[in-house]
Amino acid sequence: MPSVQIRSSPPPAVTVTDLKQRVIACLNRLSDRDTLSLATAELDSIALNLSPETFPLFINCLQSTDSSAKSPVRKHCVSLLSVLSRSHGDSLAPHLSKMVSTVLRRLRDPDSSVRAACATASVDMTTSISGTPFSILLGPMIETLIHDCDPNAQIGAAMCLAAAVDAADELDVEQLQKALPKIGKLLKSEGFKAKPELLGVIGSVIGAVGGRNSDKAVLDWLLPNVSEYLSSNDWRARKAAAEAMAKVAMAEEELAPQYKKACVGILESRRFDKVKLVRETMNRTLSLWKQLEGDSKEVSEPTSSSKSAHSGLSATSGKISNALKGNDRNSNAPLSSKSNDVEPLDRSNTSKDVEQEAMESKDKRNHSTLGAKRNLFPAKTSKVKENRSNKLNKSQVVQSSDEESPKTDSGSSSSSSQAKNNAEELSLIRNQITQIEKQQSSLLDLFQKFMESSQNGMQSLERRVRGLETSFSVISTDLLVSRTITRNENHKRNERQHFT
């Protein structure tokens, strides 16, 4: 019996050593394209068949991978954490902190595919390993997001945090509420570069909290800071800001109606974005805010820029209403008084209705659309110039038909003709916008085809270079062999001549 025990003890050590060598060999083979698929399949099979005793060894091998390794190696080392989490589940709970540290080391990676693999691994660890508290993953991610100055680390931490919060079933709501002000302060930080990803984190946290124990002071500073990015130069930041505001409208059912008027006004002014994805997101968010009930207790507008915009709109609307009242005889109205939904004007309409219609038209009008319209429809712009000159010379505006017909008939006919002209010009603007969208989509398709062709060209060039290297090595080998043979023959000849 003792001999049997002595013989049975060595095999586990040998197995562990063989496993480590096998894993390291497969990781080295990942850097070669020829052996990449085979090494990937073998590492996946190893991860699926691991025992709980070999978890630390396998995770250490993945963690010890250097950042100087090639991108496929770094990416698959993180992907293997997802395979481990999905296949072994709660058995990895004692090793979760080490797995999280492995993911954190890869957040600085310059390759976006590696950071995307980190986000996927965070989701798999959150959903599959339920035996540990969520704070083990949440705490290090928040610390990295707040204190790390590397832009790639900021992007990666924000992606992982947003993905984990969206995927988690059981969240620590108190921890998220404490972290939300710290995360929101980063919107004002110039050192934080990943603003679109940060807005995504804020939207995920608001949606996860779901209005539980909400604080009005948080929304007082959060909504103004988020709404500022609706006019950002980065379209991704505009889209993320609109999505965050949509999360506020859905999650904060009690407090959101107090901000309805201000948020609807800002979204109305930004709904005609030049990027189609942003424009659709703005419209969805606007519809969510409009569906909120009970806006009696309104708070002040979120931003000072919105206040100036609304004051400018009111002043402009007053001017437009005065112009409409004093120029009923003109058959064509100025372009600035056109709206999207045009109806014939009656003499019984009050000045307040006219001002309200003018404010709606001012909100919906886009400066870029005006520029395109002036370039594409010069006849319409000439009519506008004529109308403006007619305003300056009121004595020449009155025509013989106006003197003959009653004032009531002239007013109704001018309003109906004005409505028809408005409808025609608005239909032309809509057609032009659809043409621009089609041109944008065609340009994107052409750019994608160009990228695909360039990638194919690079791959073919790499194959040719490899072929040249192979042929060059063969030629050099043949030359070396021929030189060796020639030297041997010359040496033999010299020996024969020496003996003779």
Disulfide bonds with the S-S distance in Angstrom:
none
